[in-house]
Amino acid sequence: MRKILVTSALPYANGSIHLGHLVEYLQTDMWVRNQKMLGNECIYVCADDAHGTPIMLKARELNISPETLIKKSKSEHTNDFSDFHIEFDNYHTTHSEENRELSELIFKRLSEKDNIEKKSIEQFFDVEQEMFLPDRYLKGTCPKCKSENQYGDSCESCGATYLSTDLINPISVISDSKPIRKKSDHLFFKLGDYENFLKGWLDGNRVQKEIKNKMDEWLSDGLENWDISRDKPYFGFNIPNEKDKFFYVWLDAPVGYIASFKNFCERNSRDYKEFWDKDSETELYHFIGKDIAYFHVLFWPSMLEGANFRTPTAVFCHGFLTVDGEKMSKSRGTFFNARTYLNHLNPEYLRYYFASRLTHNIEDIDLSLDDFVARVNSDLIGKIINIGSRCARFINKDFDDFLSPKIKNQDLLDVILNSKEIIVQNYEERNFSKNIRIISSLADDINKYLDDEKPWVKIKDEVNREYVHQVCSDGMNMFRVLIGFLKPVTPKIAEKVENILDCEKINWKNIDNILISRKINKYEPIIGRIDKESVEAMKKEAKGNK
């Protein structure tokens, strides 16, 4: 049995979960469910990312405390995740005592290794707000291409990156005033000390090819020391023995992975060091978006190595979500919050559709709303679910709810069962779309078998009753296997089928079991088709959301 710890990136605590976020959490949840079906110990933890300037400013805008804001956000996030059937073993917050203790421990160990240095830097300071300005709270003219209205760290027009102090005609986004330059002492993590370590870590097949190529670029350019401190006012953890200095959110946010797991362990009488000690033989996987790879494949492994913790087994990156081929847009009504979707549509529709699009690659995936409706209705409902409904009807009505003592088409059942190994492998390798294609093709084979045998015609002749009984019992057994193959993707559909068949919970060890001479329950509708009116209503609500 493998021992595996899995995390997704921590959602920020000042906004709602939207469908772009869900690409990651649904992908991770499917991967974890497959591991659990194999019988592995696979623990999935996450947390709200609850620190930083945006949290502080948002709370100030709402006239509430940051603690009230992050508590409200955590409640909303956990409800959204739960309603999309995403099963965390623990969901915590970075604003926790576990995270404070661990962040201070890591900082202490890095300091003892002389990996922390202090130096004075010049930053922009908003006099009206009496605060230093993070890059994203500055706008001005790009120093490279001279495009106006660009952020303080990068230009969306030419793609250049630069120091905020190089920005031309800077303006504070917070107060609309012109900031002044001001010096402050900051603490830096000596990332350059870990260049050789990172090169060795990369050789362990830790990241996808595209990310490795990018890392090679970063390493060849030389690694800059990393500013890990922020000045007050700031919502976060005070740095020990430093006056009015706070840990930068990107230091304590990934430490939240360890903290959430430690919180899980404390509630389950376990030792978190079993998974986080330097020499741990367990596995650790991070699922993240490609936009935060820099933090997870440079800073994070180096911090862990320096602080004598274990490093990730692998970091899996994914692309962004587009809707109808374009970036999600509020004006077009295609920026969908998780709750907006749930107000109109079944979450299993989206789980299935995302699975049909997800691969192990980093390319963006598109939610084409027309294709979404067509694929769910024709493939999931019309092909797969239809097998169960058409066969169960005969078993319930004509055979007193009992399955036949014999299997008629063992050859076709064997073909389906022989697909198990590649299905499991595809889930392991995150090639979900391959599995959807395989399952859809197998459903075609089963439907052809039923169409060829025509039980709805043959049932009219008494002499064919046992023949029909076997054909429909075949169909129900094949249906069970297909639903088992889909269980990591559509867990609630699988649960309903298990109840109809009155069978044990399907896993990869028992999926080969054949159901014969046994009673099943009355068939209840499992999931209905998508109607376009619901999609239009969702778009209308999205367009009306501020």
C-alpha positions in Angstrom: 0.0 0.0 0.0 1.3 3.4 -1.0 1.2 6.3 1.5 0.4 9.5 -0.4 -0.2 13.1 0.6 -1.8 15.3 -2.0 -2.5 19.1 -2.1 -4.1 21.6 -4.4 -3.0 25.3 -4.5 -4.6 27.3 -1.7 -7.5 29.5 -2.8 -7.2 33.1 -1.8 -9.6 34.2 0.9 -10.9 37.4 -0.5 -13.0 36.1 -3.4 -15.3 33.4 -4.6 -14.4 30.1 -6.2 -15.0 30.1 -9.9 -15.0 27.5 -12.6 -11.4 28.3 -13.5 -10.4 27.3 -10.0 -12.4 24.1 -10.2 -10.3 22.7 -13.1 -7.6 22.1 -10.4 -9.7 20.9 -7.5 -11.7 18.5 -9.7 -8.6 17.2 -11.4 -7.0 16.6 -8.0 -10.1 15.0 -6.5 -10.4 12.5 -9.4 -6.8 11.6 -9.0 -7.2 11.0 -5.2 -10.4 9.0 -5.7 -8.5 6.7 -8.0 -5.8 6.1 -5.4 -8.4 5.4 -2.8 -10.2 2.9 -5.1 -6.8 1.1 -5.4 -6.7 0.8 -1.6 -3.8 3.2 -1.1 -3.7 5.6 1.8 -4.1 8.9 0.0 -4.7 12.0 2.1 -5.9 15.1 0.4 -5.4 18.4 2.3 -5.9 22.1 1.4 -6.6 25.4 3.1 -7.6 29.0 2.5 -4.7 31.4 1.8 -5.6 34.0 4.3 -2.8 36.6 4.5 -1.5 39.5 2.6 -2.3 43.1 1.6 -5.4 42.4 -0.5 -7.1 40.7 2.5 -6.2 43.7 4.7 -7.6 46.2 2.2 -10.7 44.2 1.4 -11.6 44.0 5.1 -10.9 47.7 5.5 -13.3 48.4 2.5 -16.0 46.3 4.1 -15.4 47.8 7.5 -14.8 44.4 9.1 -11.8 42.7 10.6 -9.6 40.5 8.4 -10.4 37.6 10.7 -14.1 38.1 10.0 -13.5 38.3 6.3 -11.4 35.1 6.1 -13.8 33.2 8.3 -16.7 34.1 5.9 -14.6 33.2 2.8 -13.6 29.8 4.3 -17.3 28.9 4.9 -18.2 29.9 1.4 -15.3 28.0 -0.2 -15.9 24.8 1.8 -19.6 24.8 0.9 -18.8 25.2 -2.8 -16.2 22.4 -2.8 -18.5 20.1 -0.9 -21.3 20.7 -3.4 -19.0 19.8 -6.3 -18.2 16.5 -4.4 -14.6 17.5 -3.8 -13.6 15.4 -0.7 -10.7 16.9 1.3 -9.5 14.9 4.2 -8.8 18.2 5.8 -9.5 21.8 4.8 -7.7 24.4 7.0 -6.6 28.0 6.9 -3.1 29.6 6.8 -4.2 31.9 9.6 -3.7 29.1 12.2 -1.4 28.4 15.1 0.0 25.3 13.2 1.0 27.6 10.4 2.6 30.2 12.6 4.7 27.6 14.5 5.8 25.9 11.3 6.6 29.2 9.5 8.7 30.3 12.4 10.4 26.9 12.6 11.4 27.0 8.9 12.6 30.6 9.2 14.6 29.7 12.3 16.3 26.7 10.6 17.1 28.8 7.5 18.5 31.6 9.7 20.7 29.1 11.5 22.1 27.9 8.1 22.9 31.6 7.3 20.3 31.4 4.4 18.7 34.7 5.5 20.3 38.1 4.9 19.1 41.6 5.7 19.5 44.6 3.4 18.0 48.0 2.8 15.8 48.4 -0.3 14.0 51.3 -1.9 10.2 51.0 -2.5 7.3 53.2 -3.3 5.4 54.5 -0.3 1.8 55.8 -0.3 1.9 58.8 2.0 -1.9 59.1 2.3 -2.4 55.4 3.2 0.9 55.3 5.2 2.0 52.0 3.6 4.5 50.6 1.3 2.9 49.5 -2.0 3.1 45.9 -3.3 3.8 45.8 -7.1 0.1 45.1 -7.9 -0.9 48.3 -6.2 1.1 50.4 -8.5 0.3 51.5 -12.0 2.2 53.6 -14.5 4.1 53.6 -17.8 6.1 50.5 -18.8 9.9 51.4 -18.8 10.4 49.2 -21.9 7.6 49.8 -24.4 6.1 52.9 -22.8 2.6 51.4 -22.6 0.5 53.3 -20.0 -1.6 51.9 -17.2 0.7 48.9 -16.5 1.3 47.2 -13.1 4.4 47.7 -11.0 6.0 44.3 -11.8 5.2 43.5 -15.4 3.8 44.9 -18.7 0.7 43.2 -20.2 1.4 44.9 -23.5 5.0 43.8 -24.2 5.5 41.1 -21.5 8.5 42.7 -19.9 9.2 42.3 -16.2 11.0 45.0 -14.2 11.5 46.5 -10.7 8.6 48.6 -9.5 11.0 51.5 -9.0 11.6 51.5 -12.7 7.9 52.2 -13.4 7.4 55.6 -15.1 4.9 58.1 -13.6 3.8 55.6 -10.9 0.4 56.1 -9.2 -0.9 54.3 -6.1 -3.9 52.1 -7.0 -5.2 52.5 -3.5 -5.3 56.3 -3.2 -4.8 57.5 -6.7 -1.9 59.6 -5.4 1.7 59.8 -6.5 3.9 57.7 -4.1 7.3 58.7 -2.8 10.4 56.5 -2.7 11.4 55.3 0.8 14.0 52.9 2.1 13.3 50.0 4.4 15.2 47.0 5.7 14.0 43.7 4.3 14.9 40.0 4.9 15.9 37.8 2.0 16.2 34.1 1.5 19.4 33.2 -0.3 17.8 31.2 -3.1 21.1 31.2 -5.1 22.6 28.9 -2.4 20.2 26.2 -3.7 21.1 26.2 -7.4 22.9 22.8 -7.3 20.2 21.3 -5.2 17.5 22.4 -7.6 19.4 21.0 -10.6 19.6 17.6 -8.8 15.9 17.8 -7.7 14.9 18.4 -11.3 16.6 15.3 -12.5 14.1 13.2 -10.5 11.3 13.7 -13.0 9.6 16.1 -10.6 7.9 18.3 -13.1 6.4 18.3 -16.7 8.8 18.9 -19.6 7.5 22.4 -20.2 8.1 23.4 -16.6 11.6 21.8 -16.6 12.5 23.8 -19.7 11.4 27.0 -17.9 13.3 26.0 -14.8 16.5 25.5 -16.8 16.0 29.0 -18.2 15.6 30.4 -14.7 18.6 28.5 -13.4 20.8 29.5 -16.3 20.0 33.2 -15.8 21.0 32.9 -12.1 18.7 33.0 -9.1 18.0 36.2 -7.3 17.6 36.3 -3.5 14.0 36.3 -2.5 12.4 39.0 -0.4 10.4 37.2 2.3 9.4 40.2 4.5 6.8 42.9 4.3 6.4 46.1 6.3 3.4 47.1 8.4 0.5 47.6 7.9 0.1 43.9 6.8 -2.2 41.1 7.7 0.0 38.1 8.4 2.5 36.6 10.9 5.1 38.8 12.7 8.7 37.7 12.0 10.3 36.8 15.3 12.8 39.3 16.7 12.0 41.8 14.0 10.0 45.0 14.7 7.0 45.7 12.4 8.1 43.0 9.9 5.8 40.3 8.6 6.3 37.1 6.6 5.5 37.7 3.0 2.3 35.7 2.1 4.2 33.5 -0.3 6.4 32.2 2.5 3.6 31.1 4.8 1.1 30.1 2.1 2.9 26.9 1.0 3.8 26.1 4.6 0.0 25.9 4.9 0.3 22.5 3.2 2.2 21.2 6.2 0.0 23.0 8.6 -3.2 21.6 7.2 -1.7 18.1 7.4 -0.5 18.7 10.9 -4.0 19.8 11.9 -5.3 16.6 10.4 -2.8 14.5 12.3 -3.6 16.2 15.6 -7.2 15.3 15.2 -6.4 11.8 14.2 -3.7 10.9 16.7 -0.9 10.8 14.1 2.5 12.3 13.7 2.8 14.7 10.8 6.6 14.0 10.6 5.8 10.6 9.1 5.0 12.4 5.8 7.3 15.5 6.2 10.5 14.2 7.7 13.6 14.5 5.4 13.9 10.7 5.0 10.2 10.0 4.7 9.4 7.1 2.3 5.9 8.5 1.6 4.9 10.3 -1.5 4.0 14.0 -1.8 2.2 15.6 -4.8 1.2 19.2 -5.5 -1.4 20.1 -8.1 -1.1 23.7 -9.1 -1.8 26.2 -12.0 1.0 27.0 -14.4 1.0 30.6 -13.2 2.4 29.8 -9.8 5.0 27.2 -10.9 7.8 29.7 -10.1 7.0 29.6 -6.4 6.4 25.9 -6.2 9.5 24.6 -8.1 12.1 27.2 -7.0 11.3 28.7 -3.6 9.3 25.9 -2.0 11.6 22.9 -2.6 14.6 25.1 -1.6 12.9 26.3 1.6 12.1 22.7 2.5 15.6 21.4 1.7 17.1 24.2 3.8 14.8 23.6 6.7 15.4 19.9 6.7 11.9 18.8 5.5 11.2 16.4 2.7 10.7 17.8 -0.8 7.8 17.1 -3.2 7.8 13.8 -5.2 6.3 15.8 -8.1 4.6 19.1 -8.9 1.8 18.8 -11.5 0.8 21.9 -13.4 -2.3 22.6 -15.4 -3.4 25.3 -17.8 -6.2 27.9 -17.6 -9.9 27.6 -18.4 -11.4 29.5 -21.3 -15.1 29.6 -22.0 -16.3 29.4 -25.6 -12.7 29.9 -26.8 -12.1 33.1 -24.9 -11.0 34.3 -21.4 -13.9 34.2 -19.0 -15.8 37.5 -19.3 -18.4 39.1 -16.9 -19.8 41.3 -19.7 -20.5 38.3 -21.9 -21.9 36.4 -19.0 -19.2 33.7 -19.1 -17.5 34.4 -15.8 -19.1 31.7 -13.7 -18.7 31.4 -9.9 -19.0 27.9 -8.6 -22.3 28.9 -6.8 -23.7 30.4 -10.0 -23.2 27.1 -11.8 -24.7 25.1 -8.9 -27.8 27.3 -8.9 -28.7 25.9 -12.3 -26.8 22.7 -13.1 -25.7 19.3 -11.7 -22.1 19.3 -10.6 -21.5 15.9 -12.2 -22.1 17.4 -15.6 -19.0 19.6 -15.1 -16.9 16.8 -13.5 -17.6 14.7 -16.6 -16.9 17.4 -19.1 -13.7 18.6 -17.5 -12.5 14.9 -17.4 -13.2 14.7 -21.1 -10.8 17.7 -21.6 -8.1 17.1 -19.0 -4.7 15.5 -19.9 -1.3 15.5 -18.2 -0.3 18.4 -20.3 -0.3 22.1 -19.4 -2.4 23.4 -22.3 -5.5 25.5 -21.5 -8.8 23.7 -21.7 -12.0 25.2 -23.1 -15.5 25.0 -21.8 -17.5 25.2 -25.0 -21.1 25.5 -23.7 -22.7 24.0 -26.8 -20.2 21.1 -26.7 -20.8 20.8 -23.0 -24.5 20.3 -23.5 -24.1 18.0 -26.4 -21.4 15.8 -24.9 -23.1 15.3 -21.6 -26.5 14.6 -23.1 -25.2 12.3 -25.9 -22.4 10.5 -24.2 -22.9 10.5 -20.4 -26.8 10.3 -20.5 -27.5 8.9 -24.0 -24.8 6.3 -24.1 -23.7 5.3 -20.6 -26.7 6.0 -18.3 -29.1 4.7 -20.9 -27.6 1.2 -20.6 -28.7 0.9 -17.0 -32.2 2.4 -17.6 -33.0 0.2 -20.6 -31.9 -3.1 -18.9 -33.1 -2.5 -15.4 -36.6 -1.9 -16.7 -36.8 -5.5 -17.8 -35.2 -6.9 -14.7 -37.6 -5.0 -12.5 -40.8 -5.6 -14.5 -40.4 -9.0 -16.0 -38.0 -10.9 -13.7 -39.1 -9.9 -10.2 -35.9 -7.7 -9.7 -33.6 -10.7 -10.0 -30.6 -11.0 -12.2 -30.0 -14.1 -14.3 -27.8 -17.0 -12.9 -25.9 -16.9 -16.2 -23.8 -14.5 -18.3 -24.6 -14.8 -22.0 -21.9 -12.7 -23.6 -18.8 -13.4 -21.5 -16.6 -12.3 -24.4 -17.9 -8.7 -24.4 -17.8 -8.6 -20.6 -14.1 -9.7 -20.7 -13.2 -7.0 -23.3 -14.7 -4.4 -20.9 -13.0 -5.8 -17.8 -9.6 -6.1 -19.7 -9.7 -2.3 -20.0 -9.3 -1.9 -16.2 -5.5 -1.8 -16.2 -5.2 1.0 -18.8 -8.1 2.9 -17.1 -6.2 2.9 -13.8 -3.0 3.8 -15.5 -4.6 6.8 -17.2 -6.0 8.1 -14.0 -2.6 7.7 -12.3 -1.0 9.6 -15.2 -3.8 12.3 -15.2 -4.9 11.3 -18.8 -8.5 11.6 -17.9 -9.7 12.4 -21.4 -8.3 9.1 -22.7 -10.4 7.3 -20.1 -13.6 9.2 -21.2 -12.9 8.1 -24.8 -12.4 4.5 -23.8 -15.5 4.4 -21.6 -17.6 6.0 -24.4 -16.3 3.4 -26.9 -17.1 0.5 -24.6 -20.6 2.0 -24.1 -21.1 2.0 -27.9 -20.2 -1.8 -27.9 -22.7 -2.5 -25.1 -25.4 -0.5 -26.8 -24.7 -2.3 -30.1 -25.1 -5.7 -28.3 -28.4 -4.6 -26.9 -29.6 -3.3 -30.2 -28.6 -6.5 -32.0 -30.4 -8.7 -29.4 -33.5 -6.5 -29.2 -34.8 -7.6 -25.8 -37.8 -5.2 -26.2 -38.9 -7.3 -29.2 -38.0 -10.8 -27.9 -39.7 -10.3 -24.5 -43.0 -10.6 -26.3 -42.4 -14.2 -27.0 -42.6 -16.4 -23.9 -39.9 -18.8 -25.4 -37.4 -16.0 -25.3 -37.8 -15.0 -21.7 -34.7 -16.6 -20.3 -32.7 -15.3 -23.3 -33.9 -11.8 -22.6 -33.2 -12.3 -18.9 -29.5 -13.1 -19.6 -29.1 -10.3 -22.1 -30.4 -7.7 -19.7 -28.4 -9.2 -16.8 -25.3 -8.9 -19.1 -26.2 -5.3 -19.6 -26.5 -4.5 -15.9 -23.1 -6.2 -15.2 -21.5 -4.3 -18.0 -23.2 -1.1 -16.8 -21.8 -1.6 -13.3 -18.2 -1.9 -14.7 -18.5 1.2 -16.8 -19.8 3.2 -13.8 -16.9 1.8 -11.8 -14.5 3.0 -14.4 -16.2 6.5 -14.1 -16.4 6.5 -10.3 -13.4 8.9 -9.7 -15.2 11.3 -12.1 -18.8 10.9 -11.2 -18.9 9.6 -7.6 -22.6 10.4 -6.9 -23.7 8.6 -10.0 -21.7 5.6 -8.9 -23.3 5.8 -5.5 -26.8 5.7 -7.0 -25.9 2.7 -9.2 -24.4 0.9 -6.2 -27.7 1.4 -4.4 -29.8 0.2 -7.4 -27.7 -2.9 -7.7 -27.6 -3.3 -3.9 -23.9 -4.2 -4.3 -20.8 -3.4 -2.3 -19.0 -0.1 -3.0 -17.1 -0.5 -6.3 -13.3 -0.4 -6.1 -10.5 -1.7 -8.4 -10.3 -5.0 -6.5 -13.9 -6.0 -6.7 -14.9 -4.4 -10.0 -14.4 -7.8 -11.7 -17.0 -9.5 -9.6 -20.1 -10.6 -11.5 -23.6 -10.2 -10.2 -25.7 -13.3 -10.8 -28.8 -14.7 -9.2 -29.3 -11.7 -7.0 -32.0 -9.2 -6.3 -31.6 -5.6 -7.3 -33.6 -2.6 -6.2 -36.1 -0.7 -8.3 -34.4 1.6 -10.9 -34.6 5.2 -10.0 -33.6 8.0 -12.5 -29.9 8.7 -12.0 -29.4 12.0 -13.7 -31.4 13.9 -16.3 -30.3 15.7 -19.5 -29.1 19.3 -19.5 -31.6 21.7 -21.0 -30.3 24.7 -22.7 -32.7 26.9 -20.7 -30.6 26.1 -17.6 -27.4 27.1 -19.3 -29.0 30.4 -20.5 -30.3 31.1 -17.0 -26.8 30.5 -15.6 -25.3 32.9 -18.2 -28.0 35.5 -17.3 -27.2 35.3 -13.6 -23.4 35.5 -14.3 -23.9 38.6 -16.3 -25.9 40.2 -13.5 -23.3 39.4 -10.8 -21.1 42.3 -9.8 
